[in-house]
Amino acid sequence: MWAERRAAARAAPRASRTGPRPAGRLVALAALGLPVLLALAGCAGRVPRVPVPLEPETSGVELRLRAEVAEWIGTPHCSRRSDEGCTDCSAFVAAVYAKLFQARLPGDTLAMSTLGGPIRPLELRAGDLVFFLVSRKTRHVGIYLRNGEFAHASSSRGVTVSRLDDPYWTRRFWQARRVL
């Protein structure tokens, strides 16, 4: 079929192939282009930002957290456990809290999301827990550090430090809680 069309196009006189296109085809393309352009413009709208406090000084809690997180950076993600080889987000948070604050946290994100008291993003301090709804059934938790940064166990990058104002995390932000 395609071979027949190519052969017919080669056999056609040169002037008809290089002449102006029929107006109907241009109008149809333009009509298609405007709705598609408008739809794409709607998708590219501004993502609301999670407001974060700008803390002028580093606290002792933050320094301890950053030192501990540095030992975990790059640890691969795995589901529902924490050992020297891999961790998931809630096991990472529970292990850090146990080591630094001698606090025993539950082993799953949903149970952690009920601890302490809820706080607004502008009230965040080092050590607060930040929660995200990654999908309808998947929740994620991290430990707030300072100036919009939080440590967590990412399923794609392992233990890492990310920013609350990253569009991915901003869209999924659920709540913050103070446990300490």
Secondary structure, DSSP 8 states (H G I E B T S, - for coil): -HHHHHHHHHHS-HHHHHS---HHHHHHHHHHHHHHHHHHHHHTS----------SS--HHHHHHHHHHHHHTT--B-TT-BSSS-B-HHHHHHHHHHHHH-----SSHHHHTTSSEEE-GGG--TT-EEEEE-SSS-EEEEEEEETTEEEEEETTTEEEEEETTSHHHHHHEEEEEE--
